[in-house]
Amino acid sequence: MYFNLFKQVFLLLILVSTISCSEKAATDVLVHNLAEFDKAVLEAEPGTEIVLANGVWKDVQIKFIGEGTKDKPITIKAETPGKVFIEGVSNLEIAGNYLVVKGLFFRNGYTPTGDVIAFRTSEEKVANYSRVTNCVILDYNQLQRDKDDLWVQFYGTHNTLDHCYIAGKTNGGPTVRVDLKGNQSIRNYHQIVNNHFGPRPRKGGARGETIQLGSSFTSMSPSNTTIANNLFEECNGEVEIISSKTNFNEIRNNVFYKSEGSVVTRHGNYAIIDGNYFIGDGVNKNFGGIRLVNTGHWVINNYFYNIIGENFRSPLAVMNGIPKSPLNRYNQVTDVVVAYNTYVDCKSPWQFGVGTNIAQADVLPKSEIRSARALRTEVANNIIYNKIGDKNVIIEHDKADGVKFKNNIINNQGVDFGDTIRIKATEFELTKVGEHIYLPKLTSEFDIYQGFGFEKITKDLFENSRENKNSIGATVQGEYKDPNILDKTKYGADWYSNIVEVKEPSIIEVTTTKGELEAKIAAAKAGDVISLIPGKYNVSKSIKINKTITIQSKENGKAEIVFTGTENTPVFELNPYGILHLKNVSLTGNGKQQAFSNLKENMSNHFGLTVSGCDINNFNYVLKAYKQTFAEEITFKNTTISDCENGIELSEEINDKGDYNVEYLTIDNCTFRNVNQNVIDYYRGGYDESTIGGNLLVTNSTFTNCGSKEKNGILLNHRGIVNVNINKNTFTDNSVELVALLWGAKNNVASDNKFSNSGEIKVEANLKMKLMY
C-alpha cells in the first residue's frame, strides 16, 4: 500500500517537473538574429519571453507584434540587461496588447524612421497596455541636426515608459512625445514614470523639448497622461522641458534639477502640476519653473529653490494670451489655481502678463498681439522666503487685475517690496531637510484660504495629509524626512549610471618633429592637455578634433602653427564631440584657408571652441560654422586676429525657423585688425517668442580697419539674436555705416564704447522678423 502511494507521488512529481520544464521551454525563447526574432514573435503566446542574445544588434528594424494578457504579457528582453546593444540604423515598433520590452541599450546609431521606439507599427496597428522598461537611449542622434525625430513616441492607450535612462538628444524633435491623432490614442492614460532624463544639450532653436504631450492641432483632445517621479537633469534643449498641449494631464512629484527651461501648459487645459521640485543654482537665469497658458490648471504643493529666471523662465510665469487665438498660438489664462507652493531664494518669483507684446504692434499682425490678461485666477496659501530681500517680488508685465491673491506670506528680511495686500510680510526661519531642501518653520498659525475645490488638496509635497493638520506652503508643519531627491538610484535603468569618475588629465609634451603633433592629438584621451614646446610647427593637413582637448604652449613660450593645407580647409577640423581649448598659440595661414571649422555634414553632436592668448593671422576665415551645426559655447579671449578676409561666421541657419549656430558667443579683450568682412556674423532668423536664445558678449576689445568689404555696411552682425551686450570696446577707422544694429525690443544693449571714423551703434525698437508660423 505504502509502495503504491510512494510510486504515485513519484510519478506525480515527474509529471509536474515535466510540465514545468515544458512550460519554461515554451515561454523562454533565446534568439540571436532578426530572423530568429521574427519567427519567435509569430509563434509567441501569452506569457512568452523572447530573449535577445547579448551582443550588438546592428541595422535592425524590430517589429514586436503580439497579443498578451494582463496576467501573461508577451515580453522581449535582453539576455543580460544592458548587454544587448541596438546600434546602426535601427528602431523598435510595438503593436498589440500587453507587450513588454526590457533591458535594451540604444547607442551608436539613429532611427531610419521618425521614431526610435514607437508604440505602433502602422497608423492602424497601435499598442495598448504595453510597457518599455529598464532601457537606455543614449546619443542616438540623426547625422543632421535639422532632421527631426522622436526617441519615444506614444500611440494607443495605457502604455508605460518607466525606469529608463534617456539622454543626449541634439537633433530636432522632442525626446518623448504623446500622439493623439485618431480615436485610438485619445484618453490614453499613458504613464511616464520613474525615468531619468539625463542631459539634453542646448539645441539652439525650437523643437528641443524633453517631453511633448500632443500638438497644437490635438490640443482640444483629452490625453490624461501622467508624468510622475522622474528626474530631469540638465534638460537644456529649449525653453520648454515639458510642453503640455492636451487636456487633463498630470505632472506630479518630478525633480527638475538645473534644467534650462520650464514646465509649460503650452496648449490644452486642466493640467495638474503637483508636488514637483525645481532646483536652480541662484546664478543661471535659464533655470525656470512653471509657465501657464490656457484654462483650468491647478499648480499645488510645488517647491522652488534658487530659481532666478525671468519672463518665460521665471518661477511662476502667467502669460498674456491672444484674443480669439488660433490653436497654435496663445490662449488666455483663465480659472487657474496656484496654491500651497513654497519659493526659497527665487528672484521675482511671480510674473504676470509674460509675453505681452503690445509695443510691437507696428511689426506684428493683430493675430500675434498678446493682450488678453489672466482672468479668474487664484494665487493662495503660498510661502516665499528670501535670504536677501527682493524689491520686486511680483512683476506685472501687464496688469494682474484678473488675479485674486489670498493668504500668501513672505519673509523678505524687512526689505520693502511695495505690496502688503497681495503678500503679507512676516518673520519665519527655514529648516534644512536635505540637499537643496529648506522648508519654512512657522511659529504661528496663518489663516488658510478655502477656495472652491480646495478641499480636494488632501496631500502635501511629502504626501502628508492636509485633512487634519493643514498649513500654507508646500508642506504641513512637522518633522521632515529627507526625500533624497537627487539619489539617482531612484530613477532610470537599474544597470546604468551616468555618474562619471573625474580623472586627472594627462599632460602630453610635443616637439616640432614633423607629424608628432597630429599623432599625439589623435592618441590623446578626452580631457588631456597637449603641451607644445616653443617653436614652429608645420602642418599640411587638417587636425581632427573629436573629443575635449586642450592644446597650449609650454610655460611662457609661444608655439607657432604654420598651416600649408589646401584652400578652404581648416587647421582644426571640429567633429562631433570636438571641444577645443587653444591657449597661447600662434596660427598662421596663407590667406585661403580656415583657422577653425566644423564638418560640412554629419555633425550629429555639438562642437565647442575656446581660444585664449592666441595670435591668428592670414586666413580666409577665422571660424566657419556650417549649416546644421551647433556649439554651446564659443569664446575668444585675449586674442589678436589680423589680416583675415573673414572673421567669425555663424550665419548659415537661414531657414528662419528660430535656429542658430551657437548659444553663447563671447569676445573679450581681443584685437581685430584688417578683417575685411564678417568680422562677427551671428544670425538667428524667424520670429518665435518662445525661442529666447542666442547670446553675444563683445567687451573690452578693439576693432581697427575692419569691414572694408562688408556688403550691408554693418561691422558686427547679430540679427535676430536676443541677448546682445556690446560694452567697453574701441572702434577705429572701420569703413562701415554702423558698428551694430540693436534690437530694442529684446535684450540688446551697448555701453561705454568709443568710436573714431567707424559709424555708430543704432537701436531699432521693433526689428521686423519673418514669422515662423
SULFENCOR-V430986 format. One record per residue. PHI is phi in degrees with one decimal (999 if undefined). NEAR is the number of other C-alpha atoms within 10 Angstrom. D_LAST is the distance of its C-alpha to the last C-alpha in whole Angstrom. Layout:
phi: {PHI PHI}
near: {NEAR NEAR}
d_last: {D_LAST D_LAST}
This chain:
phi: {999 -68.1 -63.9 -63.7 -64.0 -61.8 -63.7 -66.9 -65.4 -61.7 -64.2 -64.4 -63.4 -62.8 -63.7 -63.1 -61.6 -64.5 -63.2 -61.1 -65.6 -65.1 -64.7 -62.9 -64.4 -77.5 -108.1 -124.1 -118.4 -88.5 -124.0 -116.4 -153.9 -66.8 -63.1 -64.4 -63.5 -58.6 -63.7 -64.2 -64.6 -61.3 -93.3 -67.1 -123.6 -51.1 96.0 -66.4 -119.1 -94.5 -103.2 -82.0 -62.6 -57.1 131.8 -92.7 -105.5 -108.5 53.9 -119.3 -108.2 -90.2 -112.0 -110.1 -120.9 -171.3 -128.8 -90.3 -127.2 -58.3 -84.4 -132.5 -70.3 -93.0 -124.5 -114.5 -147.0 -71.5 -55.2 -128.7 -53.6 87.1 -108.2 -109.5 -104.5 -94.4 -131.9 71.1 -89.4 -142.4 -159.8 -136.9 -124.2 -125.1 -147.9 129.1 -132.7 53.9 -117.8 -132.9 -122.1 -134.5 78.7 -89.4 -126.5 -91.8 -157.5 51.8 -179.4 -163.0 -80.8 -80.8 -115.8 -83.8 -137.3 -78.3 -123.9 -125.0 -85.3 -169.3 -111.1 -160.0 -60.9 -87.8 -103.6 -116.0 -100.0 -135.9 52.1 -119.0 -145.1 -115.4 -141.0 58.8 -112.7 -131.4 -123.7 -132.7 51.9 -93.3 -102.4 -62.1 -69.7 -113.2 -62.0 -81.3 -86.3 -74.7 -154.2 -128.0 -86.5 -136.4 -122.0 -86.8 -133.9 70.7 -138.5 56.3 -100.9 -133.5 -116.9 -144.1 52.6 -113.8 -110.7 -135.3 -158.9 94.6 -74.4 -116.8 -86.2 -69.3 109.3 -57.1 -68.0 -127.2 -141.9 -105.4 -98.3 -120.4 -74.8 100.7 -61.2 -69.2 -123.7 -88.6 51.0 -86.6 54.8 -67.3 -124.0 -118.1 -138.9 59.7 -96.7 -113.3 -89.5 -77.0 -52.8 -110.0 -61.0 -55.1 -92.9 81.1 146.2 -79.5 67.5 -129.5 -67.3 -82.4 -133.9 -126.7 -105.6 79.5 -140.1 -53.5 -88.2 -115.2 -70.4 -89.2 -92.7 -79.7 -108.3 59.0 -87.4 -111.9 -117.1 -145.3 59.3 -103.6 -105.2 -105.9 -114.0 51.9 -84.1 -112.0 -54.7 -162.8 -72.0 -111.9 -79.6 -113.7 -115.9 -89.5 -123.5 -140.4 -103.8 64.9 -91.8 -123.4 -121.7 -130.1 58.0 -96.1 -116.2 -109.1 -108.7 46.4 -111.3 -84.8 163.4 -142.6 -84.9 -127.4 -88.1 -63.0 -137.7 78.9 -135.2 61.3 -83.8 -110.2 -117.9 -134.8 73.8 -97.7 -111.7 -120.0 -115.3 -111.8 -123.4 74.5 -122.8 -79.3 -77.7 -87.3 -72.8 -114.1 -127.5 -125.3 -117.9 -109.5 -136.3 80.0 -117.7 79.7 -82.0 -120.2 -112.5 -139.3 63.6 -95.0 -121.0 -121.3 -133.5 58.4 -94.1 -121.0 -63.1 -121.4 52.1 -61.4 -111.0 -71.8 -53.3 -129.2 -115.0 -104.6 -87.2 -77.6 -108.8 -101.2 -55.8 52.8 -64.3 -67.7 -59.6 -95.4 -116.7 -121.3 -83.5 -66.7 -79.8 -142.7 56.2 -108.9 -118.7 -121.9 -143.7 58.1 -110.9 -123.1 -121.5 -117.9 52.7 -111.2 -80.5 40.0 -66.3 -112.8 -127.5 -118.5 70.1 -62.1 86.6 -59.6 -136.4 -58.5 -67.4 -99.6 -59.6 -70.7 -115.4 -119.4 -68.2 -58.4 -67.6 -108.6 -82.4 -93.4 -123.7 -87.8 -79.3 -60.9 -128.4 47.2 -116.7 -116.5 -119.2 -144.9 61.3 -102.0 -123.4 -124.4 -128.4 -126.1 -64.5 -115.4 -57.8 -114.4 -78.3 -130.3 -67.1 -110.8 -115.3 -109.3 -69.3 -141.8 -60.2 -97.8 -75.9 -98.7 -112.7 -98.6 -109.4 -140.3 57.1 -101.6 -129.3 -146.2 -103.8 -109.6 56.2 79.6 -77.9 -70.6 -117.9 69.9 -156.5 -100.5 -87.3 -79.8 -138.0 -93.4 -77.4 -153.0 -119.2 -163.4 -114.5 -110.0 -113.2 -78.2 -101.3 -173.5 -58.4 71.7 -111.7 -126.1 -117.0 -63.7 -111.5 -86.6 -96.3 -139.5 -84.8 -122.9 -60.5 -112.5 -76.0 -110.0 -82.9 -62.9 85.1 -65.9 -64.0 -81.9 -86.5 -99.6 -124.8 -106.2 -56.4 -96.1 71.1 -75.0 -73.5 -97.7 -71.5 -108.0 -140.6 -96.6 -158.9 -73.2 88.2 -73.6 -131.2 -74.2 -76.3 157.9 -80.7 -111.3 -105.0 -58.8 -77.9 47.7 -66.8 -104.3 -75.2 -69.2 -70.0 -83.2 -131.2 79.2 -70.6 -73.7 -103.7 -128.4 -131.3 -97.3 -78.4 -106.8 -69.3 -75.9 -114.9 -68.6 -69.7 -84.3 -97.2 -110.9 -83.3 -127.1 -101.5 -81.2 -55.5 -56.6 86.4 -67.8 -58.6 -62.3 -65.8 -74.8 -65.4 -63.2 -84.3 -67.1 -98.9 -55.9 96.5 -70.8 -118.0 -95.0 -106.6 -95.0 -69.5 -56.8 147.1 -103.9 -113.3 -90.7 -120.6 -108.9 -132.2 -58.9 -94.8 -81.1 -114.0 -129.1 -156.1 -76.8 -151.9 -112.2 -121.5 -146.6 -73.0 -75.5 52.9 -94.1 -79.4 -133.3 -80.1 -118.3 -101.4 -103.6 -101.3 -115.2 -67.8 -71.8 -57.7 63.2 -111.9 -95.6 -62.3 -115.5 -96.1 -86.8 -97.9 -52.3 72.5 -80.1 -124.4 -107.4 -112.5 -109.9 -129.6 56.8 -129.6 -97.7 -118.2 -128.7 -116.0 -111.7 92.9 -120.6 -110.1 -117.3 -73.1 -137.8 -156.8 -99.8 -65.9 -72.9 -138.1 62.5 -86.1 -71.8 -140.9 -74.9 -121.6 -156.8 -149.9 -129.3 -121.3 -138.8 65.1 -111.2 -119.2 -126.4 -148.0 63.9 -125.8 -70.4 -130.4 -72.2 -137.5 -122.2 -104.3 -91.5 -60.2 65.1 -124.9 -152.3 -122.3 -74.2 -142.5 -131.0 -134.0 -119.2 -139.0 52.6 -126.0 -106.9 -121.0 -143.4 53.6 -120.5 -68.4 -128.3 -96.1 -106.7 -109.0 -134.2 -139.6 -94.1 -84.2 -101.5 -76.9 55.9 -116.4 87.0 -84.9 -153.4 -93.5 -150.4 -80.4 -125.8 -112.1 -122.4 -122.9 -132.7 55.2 -112.1 -119.9 -111.6 -140.6 58.3 -104.6 -75.1 -158.3 49.1 -54.9 -136.0 -129.3 -133.6 -130.8 -133.6 -108.9 100.5 -82.3 -146.0 -65.3 -90.9 -95.8 -111.8 -106.4 86.5 -134.4 -122.2 -124.2 -123.0 -145.3 56.5 -117.1 -122.2 -128.1 -130.3 53.9 -116.2 81.2 -64.5 -111.9 -70.3 -66.9 -91.1 73.0 -116.8 -72.2 -107.1 -100.2 -147.4 -61.0 85.6 -74.4 -79.4 -111.9 -131.3 -134.7 -113.1 -141.0 59.5 -111.2 -123.0 -118.4 -131.8 54.3 -101.6 -83.4 -134.3 -77.6 -129.6 -74.9 -158.1 -116.0 -89.1 -94.6 -62.2 -74.2 -111.3 -87.0 -104.8 -137.5 -143.9 -158.0 56.7 -97.2 -117.1 -127.4 -144.1 54.2 -143.3 74.2 -146.1 -101.2 -112.2 -111.9 -112.2 -56.8 -125.2 -68.9 -74.7 -127.1 -75.2 -68.5 -80.8 -106.6}
near: {6 7 8 9 10 11 12 12 12 12 12 12 12 12 12 12 12 12 12 12 12 11 13 14 13 15 19 17 19 19 18 13 14 17 10 14 21 16 11 20 21 11 11 22 18 18 22 23 25 23 22 26 19 17 15 16 20 17 17 17 18 17 18 25 22 22 18 22 15 13 9 15 22 28 26 24 22 22 19 16 21 21 17 21 22 26 20 19 18 24 25 22 21 27 24 21 24 24 28 21 22 23 25 27 24 28 18 17 22 25 24 16 16 17 23 26 23 24 29 23 19 11 10 11 16 22 30 26 21 27 24 25 23 26 28 26 23 18 20 27 27 23 18 19 24 16 13 18 25 24 26 24 22 29 29 30 26 21 25 22 22 23 26 29 26 27 25 20 32 29 33 23 25 28 28 25 24 26 21 25 16 12 11 17 23 21 19 24 21 26 20 22 23 24 28 27 25 23 20 26 22 25 29 29 26 22 24 27 26 29 24 25 28 26 23 17 16 22 21 16 21 22 28 22 26 20 22 22 23 26 27 26 20 21 31 26 30 27 29 33 29 25 23 30 30 31 27 21 26 22 22 22 24 23 22 29 21 22 28 27 29 31 24 24 27 25 27 30 26 20 27 20 25 26 26 25 24 26 23 26 16 15 11 15 18 24 30 33 34 24 25 28 27 25 24 20 26 19 23 27 28 28 27 29 24 24 30 24 27 22 22 28 28 28 30 29 27 29 29 29 26 20 17 12 16 13 15 15 17 23 27 23 25 22 18 25 24 20 29 29 27 28 28 25 22 26 25 20 26 20 25 26 24 25 21 19 18 14 12 16 13 11 13 18 10 12 12 20 21 24 18 20 25 28 17 15 22 19 22 26 26 26 24 23 26 18 13 14 17 21 14 16 22 20 18 15 17 20 13 19 13 15 20 14 18 21 20 26 24 22 23 23 16 13 13 14 15 11 13 12 11 16 24 17 20 12 16 16 13 14 13 13 15 15 11 19 19 19 24 23 15 17 10 7 8 13 11 17 17 12 12 8 8 11 10 9 16 13 19 23 23 16 13 15 15 17 11 7 10 16 19 28 28 28 26 24 17 10 8 14 9 12 12 13 21 16 9 16 13 17 24 26 26 17 16 16 13 11 7 6 6 7 9 8 14 13 14 14 16 20 16 17 10 12 14 14 21 15 12 14 23 14 8 18 14 18 18 19 21 22 20 25 20 18 14 16 22 18 17 14 17 21 18 18 20 18 22 19 21 21 22 23 23 18 11 9 14 21 24 23 19 17 24 18 19 14 13 16 20 29 27 20 21 26 24 22 18 23 25 24 18 21 23 23 24 21 21 21 22 17 17 19 25 30 26 22 25 27 19 14 14 15 25 24 24 25 28 22 21 17 22 20 18 24 21 22 24 23 30 25 29 27 22 23 24 19 23 22 31 28 26 18 18 23 16 22 20 18 23 20 23 23 19 27 24 28 28 20 22 25 23 20 20 14 13 18 20 28 26 30 29 29 20 18 25 17 22 21 18 23 20 21 21 22 30 22 25 25 27 24 19 25 23 29 23 20 19 17 14 14 21 22 26 24 20 23 17 22 22 18 22 20 24 20 20 29 31 17 16 20 11 12 18 26 32 22 24 25 18 25 24 21 19 21 17 22 18 17 21 18 22 17 16 25 21 23 18 18 22 21 19 28 23 15 15 16 14 19 16 19 12 11 17 14 16 12 14 24 20 19 20 15 16 11 13 17 19 15 16 15 16 13 9}
d_last: {89 87 87 85 83 82 81 79 77 77 75 73 71 71 69 67 66 66 63 62 62 61 58 56 57 55 52 52 51 50 48 48 45 43 45 47 44 43 47 47 44 45 49 47 48 48 49 48 47 46 47 45 47 47 45 42 41 39 36 37 34 36 36 37 38 41 42 44 45 44 47 47 44 44 43 42 43 44 47 47 44 42 44 42 40 37 36 35 32 33 31 32 31 33 34 37 38 40 39 39 38 40 40 38 37 34 34 34 32 28 27 28 25 22 24 27 29 27 29 29 31 29 27 30 32 31 32 34 36 36 35 35 37 38 36 34 31 31 29 29 26 25 26 23 20 17 19 17 20 21 25 25 24 25 26 29 31 33 32 33 32 34 36 34 33 30 29 28 24 23 20 17 16 18 22 23 21 22 21 21 21 24 27 29 26 26 28 29 30 29 31 30 33 35 33 33 29 30 29 25 25 22 19 18 14 12 13 17 18 21 21 18 19 18 14 12 13 17 17 19 22 25 25 28 27 29 29 32 34 32 32 29 30 28 25 23 20 18 17 18 21 21 17 19 17 20 23 26 26 28 28 32 34 32 32 30 31 30 27 24 22 22 22 19 19 15 15 19 22 26 25 29 28 32 34 32 33 31 33 32 34 34 33 30 27 25 26 25 26 24 21 21 18 19 23 26 26 29 30 33 36 33 35 33 35 34 31 30 26 25 22 19 22 25 27 26 23 22 19 19 16 15 17 16 13 11 11 8 9 13 16 19 21 25 28 28 31 31 35 37 35 37 35 38 37 34 32 31 30 29 26 25 22 20 17 18 17 19 20 17 17 18 15 12 12 14 11 10 14 15 19 20 23 24 27 30 29 32 33 36 39 37 39 38 40 40 43 42 41 38 38 34 34 32 29 27 24 25 28 28 31 29 30 34 36 39 41 39 42 41 44 43 46 47 44 43 39 40 39 42 41 38 39 43 44 47 49 48 48 47 48 47 46 45 43 40 41 43 43 45 49 49 53 53 51 48 47 44 42 42 39 38 38 39 42 40 39 42 42 41 39 42 42 45 46 45 47 51 50 47 45 42 40 39 42 46 48 51 52 48 48 46 43 43 39 39 41 39 42 41 37 36 39 42 43 40 40 38 40 41 45 45 47 49 48 50 51 52 54 53 56 55 57 55 52 53 49 47 49 49 46 45 48 46 45 42 42 45 47 48 50 51 55 55 55 53 51 51 48 47 44 41 41 39 38 36 37 38 41 42 44 47 50 53 54 55 54 51 51 50 47 48 45 47 44 43 40 36 38 37 40 38 36 33 33 31 32 34 34 37 39 41 44 46 46 46 44 45 44 45 42 40 39 36 38 35 32 30 30 28 27 28 27 27 27 27 29 31 33 35 38 41 44 43 44 42 43 43 39 37 34 35 32 29 26 25 21 20 23 23 26 26 28 30 33 35 38 42 41 42 40 42 42 39 37 33 33 30 27 24 21 20 17 15 13 10 9 11 14 17 21 23 23 26 27 31 33 36 40 39 41 39 41 41 37 36 32 29 32 29 25 22 19 15 13 9 9 8 11 12 13 16 18 20 23 26 29 32 35 39 38 40 38 41 41 37 35 37 35 31 30 27 30 29 31 28 25 22 19 16 19 19 22 25 29 31 34 38 38 40 39 42 42 38 38 34 33 31 31 28 25 24 21 23 20 20 23 24 28 31 35 38 37 40 40 42 41 38 36 34 31 29 26 23 22 19 17 15 12 9 6 4 0}
